[in-house]
Amino acid sequence: MKDIKLRNFTIANNQPLTLMGGVNVLESEEMVMRVAEKFKSITDKHNINWIFKGSFDKANRSSIDSFRGPGMEEGLKLLEKVSSTFDCPVITDIHESDQAQPVSEICEIIQIPAFLARQTDLVVAAAKTQAIVQFKKPQFLAAPEMKNIIKKCSEAGNDNITLCERGNSFGYNNLIVDTLNFQILKDFSYPVIFDVTHSLQLPGGLGNAAGGRREYLLSLAKAGISQGIAGLFLEAHPDPDNAKCDGPCALRLDMLEPFLNQIKNLDKFIKNQEDLDIS
């Protein structure tokens, strides 16, 4: 089983919960710092390993009018400020090969978005930075097919990989999460993260934007954590109904502490259970 060392903690399926938590898109410095401060205080209080997440560009949007973010230059400055202010690692996503190196100089983890996870040049560019590379499992891909993406990264010289489940397309404007996928992904021997936020999307559900099912965040997060995985990917917002991107899926910031308290307790309970071979 591959363990990923990051600063003073380990990301692994048999280790205490890692939280990749923050915002969907970097809307403004004030909002980002407010959210990061909240995550910092709560994760310190509850002793949760935390990585800040924020996107400088949301390149895959439903509409040409959708807010995309500040761009890479300004976005990386803000992510660097979050990292230094709150003494935390950061993760962000890239969409083009030439973004890999500058992003790796600020972010310990480079995320490859679901729709781009099979783009060979992008995967290789991210791998060559030697940063940790997180792959979102594409909505259109069966979990066993992730082996091909893993091979591209490892053969480019980087085995520091995490795999992120985010549901599969099911009919029109819907996603489902097959809990068997967690075990299939774990069989590749890499840490598995559950993106509960985007698993609750209704892609294109609002016509010119994605809809979502925020009310099911806690129950779905518990289902994922019950599978004995490395951690959770979660986006929050002070005012989700007025968020500039994916607000219908975002957790209200004032609910973050009770939410994480339940998730941490469940994670601890699950990982204290004895593994049984029932094959």
N, C-alpha and C positions, 0 to 999 in steps of 0.2 A: 504494500500500500504506500503510495507516494505521499509524503508529508511536505508541505510548503512552509518554509520558515520566513516569517515576515516581522521585522523588528524584534519585539520581545514576546511574540506568540507564534503558534503553529496552526496552520489551516489544514485540518484533516478530518476525515469522517468519524474518527473515534476520539476526537478532542473536543473540548468545550466550544460552544457556539461562537462562530465568527459572524459578525453583522456587517454587511456592505450596505450602508444606509446613508441617505442624504436626499438630494433633490433630483427631479427628472432633468430639467434644463436649468442652466445658470441664468436665472431671470434678471437678478440684480445683486449687487454686492451686499446690500442691506438684508435682503431675504436669505441669501446663501449663508451669511455669517450668523444670522438668527437661527436658522435650522441647524447649522453645524454646532453652534453653542449648546443647543438643546440635546442633540445626540451625544455630545461630549459629556455633559453633566450627568445624563442618565446612564450611559454606558460605564462611566467611572463609578457611579454609585452602585451599580449592580454587577460590576466586574465582568463586563462583556467586551470581548475583543472587537474593535470597531475600525472600519475602513470607510472614509468618506467617499460618496459617489456623487458625481455631477457631470452633466454633458455640456460641452462647449458648442456643440452643433448637433441638432436633430435633423440629419440629412434626409431621413425617410419619413416624410410627413404626408398626410392625406391630401392637403391642399397647398397650392402655391402661396396662399395667404397666411399659412401657419407660421407661428414664431419659431425660429430655429436656434437662437442663442447668440452669444457675443462673438463667436468665431474663436479660432484656436489661440491666437496671440493673447487676446484679452482674457479668454477662458483659462489659459494656463497660468496667467498671473494671479487670477482669483483662486485657482486650485492650490497654487503654491502658498498663497496667504492663509488659506484654510489649514494646510498641512503644518505650516510654521506656527500659527496662532494656537492651534489645538493639539499640536504634537501627535498627528495621526497620519497614517498612510492614506493615499488617495487612489481612486480608480476612475478612469474615464474611457469612453469609446472612441475609436477611430474609424474613418470611412475610406481613407485613401492611404496608399503605401507611404507617401512622403510625410505623413503625419506621425508615423511610428517613432522615429528617433527623437524628435523634439518632445513628444508626449512622454517618452520613457525617461527623459531627464527630470521630469517633475513627478510623474506618477509611477508608483511601484507596480501597479497592475494596469495592463492595457486590455481593454475589453473589445472583442470582435462582435459586432451586432449580429443578431440571428440571421437576417437576410444576407449577410456578407460572409458568413462563416465558411463557405466553400470557395471563396475567392482566393486562389492559391497565392497570387502575388501579395495580397494583403496579409495573409497568414505568415508567409515567409518573412516579410518585412518586420512584422511584430516579433516573430521568433528571434530574428537576428539581433534585436536590441538586448536580449537576455533578461528583459523584464518578465514578470509573471504574466502569462497570457490567459485570460478568461474567455472561453467560447460560449456564447449563448447558443443553445441547441435550436436550430431553425424550426419554425412552426411546421414546415412541410417535410421534415426529416424524421424518419424512424430512429429511435435512440441507438440501435446497433450500428447505424451508419456513421455515428460520431467517430468510429475507429479510423476512418479515412482522414478526417480533419486532424485528429491527434497525430497520425503518422506524418502529415505534412509538417506540423510544427516540430515534432521530435527529430525528423530527418533534416530539418533546417538548423538543428543544433540546440534546441531548447526543450527541456522536459519539465519546465516549471509551468504546469498547466492546471487550470481549474475548469470544471464543466458546469454549466448553468442551465437548469431546466426552466422552461417558461411556457409550457403547454404546446399543444398541437392544434392546427386548424381543424375545425369540425363544421362542415357545412359553410354557410355564408355568415360573416360577421360574428363568428364565435370561436372560442378556444376551449379546449378541455385539457385537464391534467391527468395523465395516466400514472398512478403511483408506482406501477411496475417499472416505469422509466427510471426512477431513482435507483432501483437495484441494478438495472441494466447498466446505467452510467457508473455506478460504484464498482461494477465488475471490471471496468477499465483501470481500476486501482488509482484513480485521481480523486482529489476532493470534489464533492458535489455541492453546489449552491442552488438554492431555490429562489427564483425571482417570482415572488408571490404577487408583486405589483402588476407586472405585465401579463401574468397568467390570467388576470381578471379583466383584461381588455376585451372589448367588443370591437374588433378592427373595422374601421369605417362605419361604426354603428350610429354616429351622429350625422352621417352624410358627408360632411367636410372635415370630420375629426373622429378619433376613436372614442367609443363609449367605454363604460366600465361598471364594475360591480363592487364598489368599495365596501359595501355592507358585509361582504363575505371574506374580508381580508384575514380576520383572526381565525376563522374556521379552516380556511384553506392553508394558512401558514402552519397551523397545528398538524394538518394532514401531512404536509411535507416534512416537518421536523420529526414527526413520528417515525420516519423512515431511517433515522440514524444517519444524517448527513452532516456535512461540515458547517453549513451555515445558511443564512437567509439574506436575500437581497430585497431591500425595502425602501420605497420613496415616500416622503412625507412633505406636507405643505401647510403653512399657517392658515390658508384659505383655499382648500382644494377646488371649490366651486368656481373660483376665479383664477385658477392656475393657468399659465400660458400653454401648458402641454400635459396631457394625460391626467388632468385633475380628477376625473371620475374614478381613477384607480388609486389615487394617493391617500395615505392615511392622514387624518387630521393631526397636526403637530401636538395638540393638547392631549391626544390619546396615546402618544408614544410610550410613556412610562408604563401604564397598566398593560398595554399590548406586549411590550418587551418583557415585563415581569412574568407574564404567563408563558411566553415562548421560552425564556431561559429555564423556568422550572420544568417545563416539559422536556426540553433538550437534556437537562441533567437526569431526569427520571429515565428516559429512553436509553441513554448511554450507560446507565448503571445496571441495565438488564444484561443477563448472561446471554451470549449468542448461542443459538441452538442450530445444529445441522439437521434439518428435517428433509433433506433431499433424498 
